[in-house]
Amino acid sequence: MPRTKASAPNPAETVPPPVLDNPLDGQRWPAAEVEMVPTDGLMPYARNARTHSDEQIAQIMASIREWGFTTPILRDETGMVIAGHGRLMAAQRLKLAAVPVVTAYGWSEAKNRAYVIADNKLALNAGWDEEMLALELGDLAALDVDMDLIGFSENELAALLASADGEGAGGERKASVLAALDVSIADPRHAVKTGDVWHLGDRHVLICECVLTGWAVWSAYLTEDDAVFCPFPGPFVPLSMKADEVPFVMVQPDPYAAGHLLDRYADVHGEEAVTLADD
C-alpha cells in the first residue's frame, strides 16, 4: 500500500489485542478499542482520491473546537491512515499532539485500499429528508446555534430556512427558487406580478408562461429579425455579453424569480434601466 515517509510506529501500539466475539464473523472490529496516538505517527495514504479544501478543513477545525474529536481516525497496523484524512489535517493545523485512533488489525492491503474509497463513497450515497432537515435547521436557528458549524453554505441555509418558514407548496417553491438563483432569503425589491412586461434597457422581460398559454403575450415581441427568445432566464442572462449584442425577449413564469432578476440588473445598470411597460 503506497505511503508517504514517516517515522516508524511504536511496535507496542501495533500488537493486536485479543480477538473479541462480534455478532458477525468473530473478527475484531476496529472501533472496539480507541487509543490516543501522536499525530506525527500517522501517515496519510499517498493515493487517497478524496480531496479536502482549505474551507472544509476550517469547518472540521471549527467542529473539533465545538464538539471535540467525535470520530476516531482509522489506521492500519503500520500507521497508515485508512479513514480520517480530513480530521488528521484539521488536528495538525490545530497543533494537537495526539488524536483518538482505532486500528484495523489483520486487514489485507487490498481491504485497506478498498475501504479508503468505501468510507467516503458510502457516506455520499446518503440523502436528506429535506422537509425534516428544514424543520430541524429552523429550530436550531431559533435556539441561536452557530449555523456556520453545521456545514451548509449561507445560500443553502437560506433556501432551507425559507422552506421551513413557508407554508405548503408555496414555501417549497420559494426555497427552490432561492437555491436556483443563489440569492438571499429576502424578498426582491421589484414587485412583479404575472402579466407584467418589464424593460431592461432594450430588452424585454415578460412575466408569463413559456408554453403556448403565454404565446399571446411574448410572440408580439419577436418582431425583429435578430431577436432572441430566451425562456426561463437566470439572474445573469441579461448581464451577459450576448445580451448586449442582440435584442432579448426573456420569459420568466415565476414572479419571485423575476423580481430578483430585475434586482440584479438594476444593481449593475441602475434603477433607471429597469422600467415597467405601460401597455
Secondary structure, DSSP 8 states (H G I E B T S, - for coil): --B-------GGGSS-------SSSS---GGG--EEEEGGG-B-BTT------HHHHHHHHHHHHHH---S-EEE-TTSBEEE-HHHHHHHHHTT-SEEEEEE-TT--HHHHHHHHHHHHHHHHT----HHHHHHHHHHHHHTT--GGGT---HHHHHHHHHHHHS-HHHHHHHHHHHHHHT--SS--SS---TT-EEEETTEEEE-S-SSGGGHHHHGGG--STT-EEEES--TTGGGSHHHHHS-EEEE-S-HHHHHHHHHHHHHHH-GGGEEE---
